[in-house]
Amino acid sequence: MGIIPGLTTPASTVLLAAEDIHSPWNGHNTLVLAMTVIGIAIIVLLIVLLKMHAFLALTIGALFVGITCGIPLGDISATYQLGVGSVLGYVGVLIALGAMLGKLLADSGGADQVVDTLLRGRTGTLPWKMALIAFIIGIPMFFEIGLVLLIPVVMLTVRKTRRPALLLGIPALAGLSVLHGFVPPHPGPLAAIAALHANVGITLAIGLLIAIPTVIVAGPLFGKLAARMVPVEASGAGLAVIADAIHDPTASADEPDRRPDPRTPANGNPAAAQPSPRAGTAIADRPSRSPSFGVTLVTILLPVVLMLIKAASDVWMDPKNAIYPFLQFIGDPVVALLIAVLLAMVTFGTAVGFSPAILTRKIGESLLPIVGPTLIVGAGGGFKQILVVGGAGTAIAKIALATSLSVLVLGWFVAVLIRLATGSATVATITAAGIVVPLAAGLSPVQLALVVLAIGAGSLFFSHVNDAGFWLVQQYFGMTVGQTIKTWSVMETIISVMGLALTGLIAVFV
């Protein structure tokens, strides 16, 4: 692969673009801005109308923008590949490690320990506890995985307490969504961090700080209003999950697995009631015991603590201190997550009865669901690189400078527009980050972290019918489209606006 002169690193493109920000507006700026809008429109149409996979849509859109913005034809592919590689070389590893940790947490019963422990006590505190559960689980888990994990808990609790489903559902959704949009190691924040060269530890620390009040307002507080507006009970696919649960998740590994074998017809034949041929594998896949709540909490929070220690050493420790390099090493996101995965292979693996072979297979299975999202992140990085090299970021930066629009507000606003158009928070995050790259040159680490978080907040704005998450929530809670808009979509908007407000507030003091 050929390397374009001056494009050996993403940082060099940022510096070149930053030098052009203060030059007069010209015809090329108009051209690239128009072609960027058309390119984004092409991506939207391909995703929404033709139902094309976002990876292909982003790739096609990137090539279109590269051709029409005047990048030499021989360099367009190399520019795109550079953007993909610069993102996946860093973000892809973190996504993979995060998926491994989430898989082991769920399969070991560790997540159940967190849920069971926090649900003890008065029923009046259940919305707050549900938000806390989602907050903890949401740190290492993708939104979809966390939702699938929590839906049985939400529905069973709703049935038992006879409370409105959304009174507990909205806090759980808010906790998962906020963590997904604000906090690494989730794909969106990591992609923005990589594009803007922000500090992961600082972003994580501020992200958690902002996430707490945002979850409180969008979760338990808004949940009360949502439950009054849409007083649905346990229903939809969520109810089906608990109604169809033949296998008792609390059963020991010594009991036979009597889940029906899909290869055996339910025709009244007595043979159909016998344990299936796959029963031995299913039993082996179940842990013989569960990790304790304390062990589970330590394992989940270990990478967070390591990254926060690194961030603290960056701020308060002299780099000449003998321990500084060690803290930098263990607090690096890749190393911190790797340490957590290795610990989880013991605490969520061999310690709960998984054999090395089963553990290895589970690690492999954890990577299957993230292939698509990881490729989308990479394609978004390629699209971002085309935008930077083509000059779209410089053109938008000139407009922002002329209107005195701050990079923080601009990043949020661009992410909002792309989120509304495509329905993808990840596409919105990586595209908005690429567009504001020139404006971000020279910002302090804290300011860069705030821009990342503002973009993440914008990427969550008003989820609607072009977002897969919208339909996931609608189906699980058995709501109509209108009810889902009044609850889920409004909740996402509250999260987005609060994220912008809180990042703006912090920016005033830094």
CORCOR-V922477 format. One record per residue. N is the residue number from 0. RES is the residue in one letter. BURIAL is + if it has 16 or more other C-alpha atoms within 10 Angstrom, else -. D_FIRST is the distance of its C-alpha to the first C-alpha in Angstrom with 2 decimals. Layout:
n	res	burial	d_first
N	RES	BURIAL	D_FIRST
N	RES	BURIAL	D_FIRST
This chain:
n	res	burial	d_first
0	M	-	0.00
1	G	-	3.76
2	I	-	6.52
3	I	-	9.65
4	P	-	12.70
5	G	-	14.89
6	L	+	12.61
7	T	-	11.77
8	T	-	14.27
9	P	+	16.03
10	A	+	19.21
11	S	-	18.33
12	T	+	18.10
13	V	+	21.42
14	L	-	23.03
15	L	+	22.06
16	A	+	23.40
17	A	+	26.45
18	E	-	27.38
19	D	+	27.59
20	I	+	29.79
21	H	-	33.02
22	S	-	32.40
23	P	-	34.56
24	W	-	33.69
25	N	-	32.31
26	G	-	31.52
27	H	-	27.79
28	N	+	28.73
29	T	-	30.92
30	L	+	28.30
31	V	+	25.56
32	L	+	28.28
33	A	-	29.53
34	M	+	26.14
35	T	+	25.45
36	V	-	28.83
37	I	-	28.19
38	G	+	24.78
39	I	+	26.56
40	A	+	29.36
41	I	+	27.08
42	I	+	25.82
43	V	+	29.48
44	L	+	30.70
45	L	+	28.16
46	I	+	29.06
47	V	+	32.78
48	L	-	33.84
49	L	-	31.56
50	K	-	31.16
51	M	-	27.42
52	H	-	25.53
53	A	+	24.32
54	F	+	20.72
55	L	+	20.58
56	A	+	22.67
57	L	+	20.55
58	T	+	17.36
59	I	+	19.41
60	G	+	21.00
61	A	+	17.84
62	L	+	16.57
63	F	+	20.14
64	V	+	20.43
65	G	+	17.21
66	I	+	18.53
67	T	+	22.08
68	C	+	21.54
69	G	-	20.10
70	I	+	16.45
71	P	-	15.01
72	L	-	13.93
73	G	-	10.71
74	D	+	9.88
75	I	+	11.46
76	S	+	8.97
77	A	+	6.56
78	T	+	10.04
79	Y	+	11.16
80	Q	+	8.61
81	L	+	9.45
82	G	+	13.01
83	V	+	13.07
84	G	+	11.78
85	S	+	14.15
86	V	+	16.96
87	L	+	16.69
88	G	-	16.07
89	Y	-	19.54
90	V	+	21.39
91	G	+	20.52
92	V	+	22.16
93	L	+	25.19
94	I	+	25.65
95	A	+	25.69
96	L	+	28.19
97	G	+	30.30
98	A	+	30.53
99	M	+	31.72
100	L	+	34.35
101	G	+	35.54
102	K	+	35.90
103	L	+	37.97
104	L	+	40.04
105	A	+	40.99
106	D	+	41.62
107	S	+	43.63
108	G	+	46.14
109	G	+	45.19
110	A	+	44.70
111	D	+	48.15
112	Q	+	49.62
113	V	+	48.37
114	V	+	49.77
115	D	-	53.09
116	T	-	53.73
117	L	+	53.08
118	L	+	55.09
119	R	-	58.33
120	G	-	60.98
121	R	-	62.28
122	T	-	60.91
123	G	-	60.92
124	T	-	58.01
125	L	+	55.86
126	P	+	53.66
127	W	+	52.89
128	K	+	52.24
129	M	+	49.98
130	A	+	47.92
131	L	+	47.79
132	I	+	46.74
133	A	+	43.90
134	F	+	42.92
135	I	+	42.72
136	I	+	41.05
137	G	+	38.62
138	I	+	37.10
139	P	+	35.04
140	M	+	35.19
141	F	+	33.48
142	F	+	35.97
143	E	+	36.24
144	I	+	36.83
145	G	+	39.38
146	L	+	41.15
147	V	-	41.51
148	L	+	42.84
149	L	+	45.32
150	I	+	46.61
151	P	+	49.06
152	V	+	50.31
153	V	+	50.82
154	M	+	52.59
155	L	+	54.77
156	T	+	55.81
157	V	+	56.57
158	R	+	58.71
159	K	-	60.51
160	T	-	61.26
161	R	-	61.69
162	R	+	59.65
163	P	+	57.58
164	A	+	54.12
165	L	+	52.36
166	L	+	54.38
167	L	+	52.31
168	G	+	49.28
169	I	+	48.34
170	P	+	48.32
171	A	+	46.06
172	L	+	43.67
173	A	+	43.72
174	G	+	42.95
175	L	+	39.96
176	S	+	38.61
177	V	+	39.01
178	L	+	37.23
179	H	+	34.39
180	G	+	33.91
181	F	+	34.73
182	V	+	33.97
183	P	+	30.93
184	P	+	29.75
185	H	+	29.74
186	P	+	26.44
187	G	+	27.50
188	P	+	28.69
189	L	+	25.79
190	A	+	23.28
191	A	+	25.37
192	I	+	25.73
193	A	+	22.00
194	A	+	21.54
195	L	+	24.56
196	H	+	24.21
197	A	+	27.71
198	N	+	29.58
199	V	+	29.85
200	G	+	33.29
201	I	+	34.80
202	T	+	33.47
203	L	+	34.90
204	A	+	38.23
205	I	+	38.72
206	G	+	37.45
207	L	+	40.13
208	L	-	42.69
209	I	+	42.02
210	A	+	41.74
211	I	+	45.30
212	P	-	47.32
213	T	+	44.98
214	V	+	45.57
215	I	+	49.29
216	V	+	49.66
217	A	+	47.38
218	G	+	48.55
219	P	+	52.19
220	L	+	53.57
221	F	+	51.96
222	G	+	52.46
223	K	+	56.23
224	L	-	55.99
225	A	+	53.59
226	A	+	55.96
227	R	-	58.84
228	M	-	56.97
229	V	+	55.70
230	P	-	58.06
231	V	+	56.40
232	E	+	57.16
233	A	+	55.02
234	S	+	53.75
235	G	-	50.83
236	A	+	48.18
237	G	+	48.88
238	L	+	52.45
239	A	-	51.38
240	V	+	49.29
241	I	-	52.41
242	A	-	54.78
243	D	-	52.89
244	A	-	52.32
245	I	-	54.30
246	H	-	52.91
247	D	-	54.27
248	P	-	51.43
249	T	-	54.03
250	A	-	55.09
251	S	-	54.71
252	A	+	52.56
253	D	-	55.81
254	E	-	56.62
255	P	+	55.55
256	D	+	52.82
257	R	+	54.59
258	R	+	51.80
259	P	+	52.11
260	D	+	49.89
261	P	-	48.21
262	R	-	48.77
263	T	-	52.56
264	P	-	54.40
265	A	-	56.75
266	N	-	59.72
267	G	-	62.40
268	N	-	61.94
269	P	-	62.86
270	A	-	59.89
271	A	+	57.64
272	A	-	59.05
273	Q	-	58.12
274	P	-	55.18
275	S	+	52.03
276	P	-	50.34
277	R	-	47.47
278	A	+	49.94
279	G	-	49.23
280	T	-	45.52
281	A	-	46.36
282	I	+	48.87
283	A	-	46.52
284	D	+	43.97
285	R	+	46.59
286	P	+	47.23
287	S	+	50.65
288	R	+	51.09
289	S	+	49.44
290	P	+	48.20
291	S	+	50.55
292	F	+	49.96
293	G	-	49.59
294	V	-	47.02
295	T	+	45.04
296	L	+	45.13
297	V	-	44.09
298	T	+	41.10
299	I	+	39.90
300	L	-	40.45
301	L	+	39.19
302	P	+	35.59
303	V	+	37.10
304	V	+	39.49
305	L	+	36.91
306	M	+	34.68
307	L	+	37.82
308	I	+	38.90
309	K	+	35.65
310	A	+	36.10
311	A	-	39.68
312	S	+	38.75
313	D	+	36.34
314	V	-	39.28
315	W	-	42.28
316	M	-	41.36
317	D	-	40.99
318	P	-	37.59
319	K	-	39.65
320	N	-	41.47
321	A	-	41.03
322	I	-	40.21
323	Y	-	37.67
324	P	-	34.56
325	F	-	35.77
326	L	+	36.26
327	Q	+	32.80
328	F	-	31.39
329	I	+	33.48
330	G	+	33.12
331	D	+	29.34
332	P	+	28.72
333	V	+	26.66
334	V	+	29.33
335	A	+	32.20
336	L	+	31.17
337	L	+	30.49
338	I	+	33.97
339	A	+	35.45
340	V	+	33.94
341	L	+	35.25
342	L	+	38.61
343	A	+	38.60
344	M	+	38.11
345	V	+	41.50
346	T	+	43.34
347	F	+	42.06
348	G	+	41.53
349	T	+	43.67
350	A	+	46.36
351	V	+	47.02
352	G	+	47.15
353	F	+	43.67
354	S	-	42.99
355	P	-	39.70
356	A	-	38.69
357	I	+	39.48
358	L	+	37.73
359	T	-	34.52
360	R	-	34.74
361	K	+	35.34
362	I	+	32.30
363	G	-	30.24
364	E	-	32.06
365	S	+	31.33
366	L	+	27.61
367	L	-	28.24
368	P	-	29.43
369	I	+	26.56
370	V	-	23.65
371	G	-	24.19
372	P	+	24.77
373	T	+	21.78
374	L	+	19.42
375	I	+	21.35
376	V	+	20.87
377	G	+	17.08
378	A	+	17.19
379	G	+	19.61
380	G	+	17.28
381	G	+	14.70
382	F	+	17.77
383	K	+	18.94
384	Q	+	15.88
385	I	+	16.27
386	L	+	19.94
387	V	+	19.53
388	V	+	17.28
389	G	+	19.39
390	G	+	22.50
391	A	+	24.32
392	G	+	24.90
393	T	+	26.33
394	A	+	28.61
395	I	+	29.97
396	A	+	30.45
397	K	+	32.55
398	I	-	34.65
399	A	+	35.13
400	L	-	36.23
401	A	-	38.58
402	T	-	40.14
403	S	-	40.19
404	L	-	38.55
405	S	-	37.37
406	V	+	33.82
407	L	+	35.38
408	V	+	37.23
409	L	+	34.39
410	G	+	32.00
411	W	+	34.73
412	F	+	35.58
413	V	+	32.08
414	A	+	31.63
415	V	+	35.04
416	L	+	34.23
417	I	+	31.02
418	R	+	32.86
419	L	+	35.72
420	A	+	33.51
421	T	+	31.15
422	G	+	33.18
423	S	+	30.21
424	A	+	30.68
425	T	+	27.12
426	V	+	25.71
427	A	+	28.35
428	T	+	27.55
429	I	+	23.81
430	T	+	24.24
431	A	+	27.22
432	A	+	25.55
433	G	+	22.67
434	I	+	25.34
435	V	+	27.50
436	V	+	24.85
437	P	+	26.02
438	L	+	29.62
439	A	+	29.05
440	A	+	28.03
441	G	-	30.87
442	L	-	32.49
443	S	-	34.03
444	P	-	32.82
445	V	+	35.77
446	Q	+	35.14
447	L	+	31.49
448	A	+	32.78
449	L	+	35.31
450	V	+	32.74
451	V	+	30.76
452	L	+	34.06
453	A	+	35.15
454	I	+	31.99
455	G	+	32.61
456	A	+	36.19
457	G	+	35.25
458	S	+	33.02
459	L	+	36.19
460	F	+	38.39
461	F	+	40.61
462	S	+	38.99
463	H	+	40.27
464	V	+	39.92
465	N	+	36.17
466	D	+	35.56
467	A	-	35.60
468	G	+	37.39
469	F	+	40.21
470	W	+	41.01
471	L	-	40.69
472	V	+	43.35
473	Q	+	45.44
474	Q	+	45.61
475	Y	+	46.27
476	F	+	49.10
477	G	+	50.49
478	M	+	50.58
479	T	-	50.55
480	V	-	47.78
481	G	-	50.16
482	Q	+	51.03
483	T	+	47.39
484	I	+	46.74
485	K	-	49.87
486	T	+	48.83
487	W	+	45.15
488	S	+	43.82
489	V	+	46.30
490	M	+	45.48
491	E	+	41.77
492	T	+	42.81
493	I	+	45.10
494	I	+	42.30
495	S	+	40.04
496	V	+	42.80
497	M	+	44.00
498	G	+	40.53
499	L	+	40.32
500	A	+	43.90
501	L	+	43.50
502	T	+	40.27
503	G	+	42.00
504	L	-	45.07
505	I	-	43.24
506	A	-	41.35
507	V	-	44.78
508	F	-	45.56
509	V	-	42.32
